[in-house]
Amino acid sequence: MKPRGWGERLNLGALVVRISVVMANDELDDRARDVLRAVVQEFITTGDPVGSNQLTRKGEFEVSPATMRNVLAELEELGFLEKPHTSAGRVPTDQGFRFFVDTLVQLKEPSARDRELIETGLVGSSLEERLQDAGKVLHTLSQHAGVVLIPRPSGVTFSRIEFVRLRDDRVLAILVATTGQVQNKLISLDAPISAAHLAEAANYLNDFFKQSLSVEDVRGRILQELETERAQYDELASRALKLGAAATDVSSTERVVIEGTGTFLDQREFAEDVKRMRTLFKALDEKHQLLSLLDRVQRTREMQIFIGAESEFSAQGDVSLIASPYGTGDVVVGTVGVIGPTRMNYQRVIPLVNFTAQVLSRVLTSTEG
C-alpha cells in the first residue's frame, strides 16, 4: 500500500524540499537509502540523535564504523540529516523525513484490530458526533492529536426544511441534510406568523430541497424566485420564500475538531521547549492555519502529508499533518487526519488516517442512502 499523491505544497521552501527529494532519488545508492531508513526509524523510536556506532552495533550493516560515518556524512551533505550538536549523532531533517515518506516507508493495511476499533468507534447518533468519534479514535490509535474538518453547512446537500414557532417574533428553522446533519437557524420576524402558516411555508420550500441541491444552490433558487411576479402577488409564496432566504443564509465557516492535543506534552521536543509549545498551542487554538491546510486537502481530493516547515501551520517546525478527504460518491465534504511530531510513526499513522476516511465515507453514503 502506498499513499496517493500529495498535491501542491504551501511555500517555496517546501518546493525546494520536493525538488531535492526527486534529485536525491537518483543520487542515493541502496546502502545510503538503507542507512537513511535506519536513522529515521531509530529517531522515531527514541527521539535521540543517531550515531554511526549505534547503527553498526545493531548488526544490520556489514560495514565498519568508519564507512558508516562516511555514509552519514554524505547524507548530511545532501541535506537529509543534521547534527543538533557538534559532538552528537545525527537527526533527520524535514527533507530526510520527506524522502523517507515518499520513497522508503513501507505501508501495510491497518491490523484487523485497528480496523475493528475504527469501524465500531463511530457510535454517535448524529453525523457531528460520529465525526468527533473519528477524531477520538485516531487520537487513541496514533497517540497523537486527531483532527476532523466538519462539513460547512453551505456545501452540504439538505433534504428538507422544518419550522418551529418559538414566540410571535421568533422562529427556529431546521435544515436536515441527506447525511443526517442538522443545521438550526434562529429567525427574527417582522410580523407574527401562525404554526399553520409555518407548516405551509415548509411544504412550499421543500419542493426546492427535493432537487438534491446544496443549501447554497437552494438559496440561489429562492432569491431568484423572490424576484418573480408570483412572489410579489402571492402572499403565501412571498412569506415562504422570505423565510427560506433567512433559513438558508447559513455560515460558511468550517469547524475544526481536535482531539488529544495534550499528547504534545508527552513529546520531549515540546515539553522541553516552552516557546515551541506555546507557538504550537496558539496555532491549534486559533485554527485558521490548520483550517487552510485541511481545506487544501479537501480541494485536492487526495491524502496529503505536510512535514515540519513545509506548512505555515508549523512555524517552529517539528510538527507534521497527515490528512485525507472524506465524502459521499464524488462529493468531498470534509477532511480527517492526525497532527503529531515530525518523528511520528508514518508507517502506522498513514494507513490509519486513510482507513478512517474510507469508513467515514461509507457512513455518510449509507446515511444518505
C-alpha positions in Angstrom: 0.0 0.0 0.0 1.4 3.4 -1.0 -0.2 6.8 -0.2 -1.6 8.6 -3.2 -0.1 11.9 -4.5 0.0 14.7 -2.0 -0.8 17.6 -4.3 0.6 21.1 -4.1 2.9 22.3 -1.4 2.4 25.6 0.5 5.6 27.5 0.0 8.9 27.9 -1.8 10.8 26.0 1.0 8.5 23.0 0.5 9.1 23.1 -3.2 12.8 23.1 -2.7 12.5 20.1 -0.4 10.4 18.3 -3.1 12.9 19.0 -5.8 15.8 17.9 -3.6 14.0 14.6 -2.9 13.4 14.0 -6.6 17.1 14.7 -7.4 18.4 12.6 -4.5 16.2 9.7 -5.6 18.8 9.2 -8.4 21.8 10.0 -6.3 21.4 7.7 -3.3 22.6 4.1 -3.7 21.0 1.2 -1.9 23.3 1.4 1.1 22.6 5.1 1.6 18.9 4.6 1.4 19.0 1.7 3.9 21.1 3.9 6.3 18.7 6.8 6.0 15.8 4.5 6.6 17.5 3.1 9.7 18.3 6.6 11.1 14.7 7.8 10.6 13.2 4.7 12.2 15.6 4.9 15.1 15.0 8.6 15.7 11.2 8.0 15.5 11.5 5.3 18.2 13.9 7.1 20.6 13.9 10.8 19.8 17.7 10.8 20.3 20.4 11.7 17.7 21.7 8.5 16.0 25.4 7.8 15.7 27.5 5.5 13.5 28.5 3.2 16.3 24.8 2.8 17.3 23.9 1.7 13.7 26.8 -0.7 13.3 26.2 -2.4 16.7 22.7 -3.3 15.6 24.2 -5.7 13.0 22.0 -4.6 10.2 25.0 -3.3 8.2 28.1 -5.2 7.4 30.4 -2.2 7.3 32.9 -0.6 9.6 32.1 2.4 11.8 34.4 4.5 9.5 32.4 3.5 6.4 29.2 4.2 8.3 30.4 7.7 9.3 31.2 8.4 5.6 27.6 7.4 4.6 26.1 9.6 7.3 28.3 12.5 6.3 27.1 12.1 2.7 23.5 12.1 3.8 24.2 15.2 5.9 25.8 16.9 2.9 22.7 16.2 0.8 20.5 17.8 3.4 18.8 14.6 4.7 20.5 14.6 8.2 21.9 17.3 10.5 23.8 17.4 13.7 21.9 19.1 16.6 25.2 19.4 18.5 28.8 19.3 17.4 29.6 16.0 19.2 26.2 14.4 18.9 24.8 11.9 16.4 22.6 13.0 13.6 18.8 13.5 13.2 16.6 13.6 10.1 15.8 17.0 8.6 12.4 17.8 7.1 13.9 16.8 3.7 15.1 13.5 5.2 11.6 12.8 6.6 10.1 13.7 3.2 12.4 11.3 1.3 11.5 8.6 3.8 7.8 9.1 3.4 7.8 9.5 -0.3 10.3 6.7 -1.1 11.4 4.5 1.8 8.4 3.9 4.0 6.7 0.5 3.7 3.0 0.7 4.3 0.5 -2.0 5.1 -3.2 -2.1 5.8 -4.2 -1.5 9.4 -4.4 -4.6 11.5 -7.7 -6.4 12.0 -7.9 -5.0 15.5 -7.3 -1.4 14.4 -9.9 -1.7 11.6 -12.4 -3.1 14.0 -11.8 -0.3 16.5 -12.2 2.3 13.8 -15.4 0.7 12.3 -17.0 0.3 15.8 -15.7 3.5 17.2 -18.1 5.8 15.2 -21.1 5.3 17.5 -22.6 8.8 17.7 -26.2 9.2 16.8 -25.6 12.2 14.7 -23.1 13.0 11.9 -21.3 15.5 14.0 -20.9 13.0 16.9 -19.5 10.4 14.5 -17.1 12.9 13.1 -15.9 13.7 16.7 -15.7 10.0 17.3 -13.4 9.7 14.3 -11.0 12.3 15.9 -11.1 10.4 19.2 -10.4 7.0 17.6 -7.4 8.4 15.6 -6.1 10.0 18.8 -6.4 6.7 20.7 -4.7 4.6 18.0 -2.0 7.0 16.9 -1.3 8.6 20.4 -1.3 11.9 18.6 -3.9 14.6 18.0 -6.8 13.6 15.9 -8.3 16.3 13.7 -11.6 16.5 11.7 -12.9 19.1 9.4 -16.7 19.1 9.8 -18.5 20.0 6.6 -19.7 23.6 6.2 -23.4 23.9 6.0 -23.3 25.8 2.7 -21.7 22.9 0.9 -23.9 20.1 2.2 -27.0 18.8 0.4 -30.1 19.2 2.5 -33.2 17.1 2.1 -35.9 19.1 3.9 -36.7 22.1 6.0 -38.9 22.5 9.0 -40.0 25.5 11.1 -40.8 25.6 14.8 -42.6 28.7 16.2 -40.9 29.8 19.4 -42.6 33.2 20.0 -44.6 35.6 18.0 -41.5 37.1 16.5 -39.1 34.2 16.6 -38.9 31.0 14.5 -36.4 28.2 14.5 -35.6 26.9 11.0 -34.3 23.2 11.0 -32.4 22.1 7.9 -31.9 18.3 7.7 -29.1 17.1 5.4 -29.1 13.9 3.4 -26.2 12.8 5.6 -28.2 13.3 8.8 -26.5 16.5 9.7 -28.9 19.1 11.2 -28.4 22.8 10.9 -30.5 25.1 13.1 -31.1 28.8 12.3 -33.0 31.3 14.5 -35.0 33.7 12.5 -36.4 37.0 13.8 -39.8 38.0 12.2 -41.1 41.5 11.3 -44.7 40.2 12.0 -46.2 37.3 13.9 -46.9 34.0 12.0 -49.1 31.1 13.0 -47.9 27.5 13.2 -50.2 26.6 10.4 -48.7 29.1 8.1 -45.2 27.9 9.0 -46.2 24.4 8.0 -47.5 25.7 4.7 -44.2 27.6 4.2 -42.2 24.4 4.9 -44.2 22.4 2.4 -43.7 25.1 -0.2 -40.0 25.3 0.3 -39.4 21.5 0.4 -40.1 21.4 -3.3 -36.8 23.2 -3.7 -35.0 20.7 -1.4 -36.3 17.7 -3.4 -33.9 18.6 -6.2 -30.8 17.4 -4.3 -29.1 20.8 -4.3 -26.6 22.2 -1.8 -28.0 24.8 0.5 -26.1 27.5 -1.5 -27.9 26.4 -4.7 -31.3 26.3 -2.9 -30.7 29.8 -1.5 -29.9 31.0 -5.1 -33.1 29.5 -6.4 -35.1 31.1 -3.6 -33.6 34.5 -4.2 -34.4 34.2 -7.9 -38.0 33.2 -7.1 -38.4 36.2 -4.8 -37.8 38.5 -7.8 -40.6 36.9 -9.8 -44.1 38.3 -10.3 -45.6 35.4 -8.4 -43.7 36.2 -5.3 -44.9 39.8 -5.5 -48.6 38.9 -5.6 -48.9 35.5 -3.8 -48.7 36.2 -0.1 -48.0 32.6 0.8 -45.2 32.3 -1.7 -43.7 35.6 -0.6 -43.8 34.6 3.0 -42.4 31.2 2.4 -39.6 32.5 0.2 -38.6 35.1 2.7 -38.4 32.5 5.5 -36.4 30.3 3.1 -34.0 33.0 2.3 -33.4 33.7 6.0 -33.1 30.0 6.8 -30.5 29.2 4.1 -28.3 32.2 5.0 -26.0 29.9 7.0 -22.4 30.5 8.0 -19.8 29.1 5.5 -17.1 28.8 8.2 -16.0 25.2 8.6 -15.4 23.9 12.1 -12.3 22.0 13.1 -12.5 19.4 15.9 -9.2 18.5 17.5 -8.9 15.6 20.0 -5.8 14.9 22.1 -3.7 18.0 21.9 -2.3 17.1 25.3 -0.2 14.3 23.7 2.3 17.0 22.7 3.1 17.5 26.3 4.4 13.9 26.3 6.9 14.6 23.5 10.3 15.7 24.7 10.9 18.1 21.9 7.9 20.1 23.0 7.9 19.5 26.8 11.5 20.8 27.0 10.9 23.9 24.8 8.3 26.2 26.3 8.4 28.7 23.4 7.8 26.0 20.8 4.9 24.6 22.9 3.3 28.0 23.2 3.6 28.6 19.5 2.0 25.3 18.7 -0.9 25.6 21.1 -1.6 29.1 19.9 -1.8 27.8 16.3 -4.1 24.9 17.4 -6.3 27.3 19.3 -6.6 29.9 16.5 -7.2 27.2 13.9 -7.1 29.4 10.8 -3.8 28.0 9.6 -4.9 24.4 10.3 -8.2 25.1 8.5 -6.3 26.4 5.5 -4.3 23.1 5.3 -7.4 20.9 5.7 -9.3 22.9 3.2 -6.4 22.4 0.7 -6.6 18.7 1.2 -10.3 18.8 0.6 -9.9 20.7 -2.7 -7.1 18.4 -4.0 -9.3 15.3 -3.1 -6.2 13.3 -2.1 -4.3 12.4 1.0 -1.6 14.9 1.8 1.3 14.9 4.3 2.8 18.1 5.5 6.1 17.7 7.2 7.7 20.3 9.5 8.3 23.7 8.0 6.5 22.6 4.7 3.4 24.2 6.2 2.7 27.6 7.6 0.9 25.8 10.5 4.3 24.5 11.8 6.1 27.8 12.2 8.5 26.3 14.6 8.9 23.0 12.7 8.8 19.6 14.3 5.1 19.1 13.5 3.6 17.0 10.7 0.0 16.7 9.5 -1.4 13.6 7.7 -4.8 14.2 6.3 -7.3 12.6 3.9 -10.6 13.8 2.5 -13.9 12.0 3.0 -17.3 12.3 1.4 -20.1 10.6 -0.5 -19.7 9.4 -4.0 -17.8 12.1 -6.0 -18.5 14.8 -3.4 -15.8 15.6 -0.9 -17.3 17.2 2.2 -14.5 17.2 4.8 -11.1 16.1 6.0 -9.8 13.8 8.7 -6.2 13.5 9.9 -3.6 13.3 12.6 -1.2 16.1 13.9 1.9 14.9 15.6 5.7 15.5 15.9 7.7 15.1 12.7 9.1 11.9 14.2 5.7 10.2 14.3 5.4 6.6 13.1 4.3 7.3 9.5 4.2 3.6 8.6 1.4 3.2 11.2 -0.4 6.5 11.0 -0.8 6.9 7.3 -2.9 3.7 6.9 -4.9 4.6 10.0 -5.9 8.0 8.5 -6.6 6.5 5.1 -8.8 3.8 6.5 -10.7 6.2 8.8 -11.5 8.4 5.8 -12.9 5.4 4.0 -15.1 4.4 6.9 -16.4 7.9 7.3 -17.2 8.0 3.6 -19.1 4.7 4.0 -21.0 6.0 7.0 -22.0 9.1 5.0 -23.0 7.1 2.0 -25.1 4.7 4.0 -26.8 7.5 5.9 -27.6 9.4 2.6 -29.0 6.2 1.1 
